[in-house]
């Protein structure tokens, strides 16, 4: 598996729900875990490896294992938001300030199709919002001001040009 980078069309695709909880899904998650570990990431959405399925993996704290979350839905638990710098494996070398909800509920399924519900705050909430954005075809650069985007335009052009070679 390879991580798709800015400019590749699959990053703008809306993921389809996962309906089959089978060996193929387990193998996909295992491959995603290896890919994320090689890239030193904390989260990876299926769309980032070219698979348009509603699934992401994440390590939400130092103590946690890398866990898959299938068919995720986010519910903000307050209107409180926070801006913090974020990077993205699909936009290497680019860091931008992104505003995110501070507290939310993640509703998803595990790799066997069982329901999962977590209340998250701070960093873990930020990670899951970032990954769920990917599943909707949204990148961190879509969440910044036009001025901030102009400031990183040259970096984005370099990344995009690498894929066209």
JOLINSUL-V124908 format. One record per backbone hydrogen bond with DSSP energy under -1.0 kcal/mol. NH is the residue of the N-H (numbers start at 1). CO is the residue of the C=O. E is the energy in kcal/mol with one decimal. If there is no record, write none. Layout:
nh->(NH NH)
co->(CO CO)
e->(E E)
This chain:
nh->(4 6 8 11 12 13 15 16 26 27 28 29 30 31 32 33 34 35 36 37 38 39 40 41 44 46 48 49 50 51 53 54 55 56 57 58 59 67 69 70 71 73 75 77 82 84 86 91 94 96 98 100 102 104 105 106 107 108 109 110 113 116 118 120 122 126 127 128 129 130 131 132 133 134 135 136 137 138 142 143 149 150 151 156 157 158 159 160 161 162)
co->(48 90 5 8 9 10 135 52 22 23 24 25 26 27 28 29 30 31 32 33 34 35 37 36 57 55 45 46 47 46 51 16 53 69 44 67 42 58 56 109 54 107 105 103 100 98 96 88 91 86 84 82 80 120 75 118 73 116 70 114 110 108 106 104 102 122 123 124 125 126 127 128 129 130 131 133 134 133 139 140 145 146 147 152 153 154 155 156 157 158)
e->(-3.8 -2.7 -2.2 -1.7 -2.3 -1.4 -3.0 -2.4 -1.8 -2.7 -2.3 -2.5 -2.4 -2.4 -2.5 -2.5 -1.9 -2.3 -2.9 -2.3 -2.3 -1.4 -1.2 -2.5 -2.4 -2.8 -1.3 -1.6 -1.5 -2.4 -2.0 -2.6 -1.9 -2.2 -2.5 -1.9 -2.8 -2.7 -3.2 -2.9 -3.5 -2.7 -2.3 -2.2 -2.5 -1.8 -2.9 -1.6 -1.8 -2.3 -2.5 -2.4 -2.6 -2.4 -2.6 -3.1 -2.9 -2.6 -2.0 -2.6 -1.9 -2.7 -2.4 -3.1 -2.2 -2.2 -2.5 -2.1 -1.9 -2.3 -2.3 -2.7 -2.1 -1.5 -1.4 -1.5 -1.7 -2.7 -1.9 -1.6 -2.3 -2.2 -1.8 -2.3 -2.3 -1.9 -2.0 -2.7 -2.4 -1.3)
